[in-house]
């Protein structure tokens, strides 16, 4: 919490920031304890109701696993009737917050790698990747070859979307120079020899509403979910006797 508070309370004395952090921490612990007690004592969440174990480090592993499962079921029950955000809500959120949706330049790329390591020499890895390139040049499907021959198989070598700086520089230099659908030549990184294909390219900027719709829907649903949990915790607080030492 401290970095967030220090930024939000810039200019305030360090003692004030620490005091606010202690206050936030105390409130978070209270919420946590109330939810754990409610989950354990709710007979609808389990066939075997029992008293809540004491909030201490003497909880057994079995009790902790059972408590975690009950918390998940409690949360599911509290949010079961929540409706997905409506199109109007998504559009309004986009209108008010589009600046916060800004995305850097990104590519979605797939790759095939032959590692250079203690088991595979430079020459062996280079020879293997050359055979990969030859098969792709003959028209074989990139994803199928990736799953068959890559040292990092699965999902057809698809790495999903990523911005510059997430991969090693040599990889960025190769894939960000490609057009959509283009396959690179062989290039070397610290891991070994690669060949890559760009599946999709997204320029930097604010995404269009249709491209951001799913992301916004997830954000709005998460907010609804948190409000439902917060209302439940407020009800627990109203009934609880809370003592701090």
N, C-alpha and C positions, 0 to 999 in steps of 0.2 A: 504493500500500500504506500510505502514511504515515497517512492519516486513519483507516483501519481499525485499525492498530496503536496509534495514539494513544488511540483509544477503548478498545481491549482492555487497554492497559497504562496506563490512567489512574492518575496518581500517581507513575509511574516517571519518572526523569530523562530529559530529551530525548536525552541521549547513549545511553541504553539503548534507546530507541525506534529511533534511527537505526542502532544496531548490529544490532538484530533485522531492520530493513528491509534492510540490506546482506546479511545472511545469507539472507533469503528471496529476494532478487533473485539472489544467486549460485546458489542451488539451482534457481531457475526457469530460469536461463540454461543450467545443466548439463543439465536435463531437455530443454530445447529443442534443444540441440546433439545430444544422444544420439538423439532422435527423428528429427532431420533426417538424421543419418548413417545411421541404420537404414533410413529410407525410401529414401535414395539408393542404398544398397548392396544392397538386397533385389532379387534378380533376378526374383522372382515378380511384382513390381509393374510391370515394364516388359519389353519385348522386347529393349531395348538396355541392358544393365547396364554401369556404368562406375564409376570411382572417384568418391567424393564430392568435390565442389568444396570448396576451402578455405573455412572459416567466416570470410569477410571481405566487405568491401563491393565486391570485384571480381567477384562473381557476375553473370553476364549476365542480362538480362531473360528470355531463353529458359530458362536454367537455373532461375531462380526460379520460373517458371511450371510447369516440369516437376517441380520439387521440391514445389510446392504440391499438384500433382495426385497425386504419389506419397504425400504425407502423408495426403491424403484417402483414398486406396485402402488405405493401411496401417491407418488408423483403422477403416475399414469391415471389413477382414479381422479385426482384433482383436476387434471387437464383433459379428461376424456371427452367432455362436451364442447371443447373449444372448436370454433369453426375456422377454417382457413381464411386468410385475409381476402377481402373482396377486391375486384379489379379496381374499384374506385379508390380504395385505401392504398393500393400499390401505386396507382398513378399519382395520388396526392403526395405520398412519401417521396416519389421520384422528383416531383416538382419542387418540394421543399429541401431535399437533401442531395440533389444530383451532384453537387460539388464534392460531396464526401465519397462518391462512388468512383472517383477518378482512378484509372488504372494505368500502370506503366505499359510500355511496349511489351508484348508477350507473344510467344509462339507455343504451339502444341507440336511436339516432335516425337518421333520414334527413332530408336537407334539399335544397332547391332554392334556388339563389342567383343573383341578377342583380347583377353587380358594378357599382359606381360607380367610374370611373377616368377616365383622360385620353381614352379613346375613347367612354365612355358617361356621359351626364349623369345627374344625380339624377332628373330628370323621365322620361328614357328608361328608366332602370332600374326606376323605380316603375311605369310603364305596363306594362313587360314582366312584372313579377311579378304584377301584377293580372290579366293574361291567364292566367298559370299558375294562380292561385287559382280563376279562373272555370272552367277546364277540370276541375280537381279537384272543384269543387263540383258539376259536372255528372256526376260518377261515374267519371271516367277514373282509371286506376291511377296512384298516386303515383309508383311506381318508373319506370314507362314515361315519364311526363311529365318526371321528373327527368333521365333519360338523353337525352331529346329537347331540353329547353329550358334546363337548368341550365348556368351558366358553370363548374360543377365536375361534369361528367357522369361516369358510370361507376358500376356496382354499384347502380344505382337510387338514388343519393344516400346509400347506407347508410354511416354513419360508425363503425359498430360500437359497443361499449360504452365509455363514458368517465365519469369521476367529475367532480364539480364542480371547477372550477379549471383543467381541461385546455383548455377553449374560452374564448373571450372572454366577459366577464361578461354582455353583452347576450344572447349565445346561451344561456348557462346559465340565465339568468332566464326565457327563453322556454320551453325544453324541459323543465326540471325542474318547471314549473308544469302540465304536461300529464299526462293519464292515458294508459295504454297504448292505442294505436290512435287517439288523438286527434291532429288536425291543428291547428297553430297558425294564428293570423292572420299578417298581414305584420308583420315586425319588422326594425329597422335595426341593423346592426353596422358597425364601421369598414370592412368589406369591401363592403357594399352591402345590398340588400334580400333577406330570406329568408322562406321558409315551411318549417316543419319538421313531422315526424311522429314520434311516439314509438312504436317497434316493441315494446320491452320495458322494463320497469322492475324494478330490483333494489334493495330496501332495504338499508341498511347492516347489517352483522352477519356472523356466521360462516355460510358457505353450508352447505346440507344436503350430506350425503355424496354423493348422486347428482349434485348440481351441481358438486361438487369432484373427482369421480372422475377425469376426464380430466387435470386439472391435477396431481393427485397422481401419477397414472401416469407423466406426463412427468417429474416430479421424481425418482421412484424409478428410472426407466429411465436418466436422466442420471447418477444416482449410480452405478448399475451400470456404465455406460459408462466413467465416470471411473476407477472401481476397476480395470477391465480394463486401461486404459491405464497406470495407476499400477503395476500388477503387471509389465507389460511393461517399463516404465522401470526398475523395481527390478532386473529381470534384466539389462538393459543396463548398469546401474551396477555390478553384481557382476562383469561381465566387462571393464569399461573401466578404463583408466589415466587418471585425472582429475588434471590439474595446473592450479592457479590461480596467477595472478601478481599 
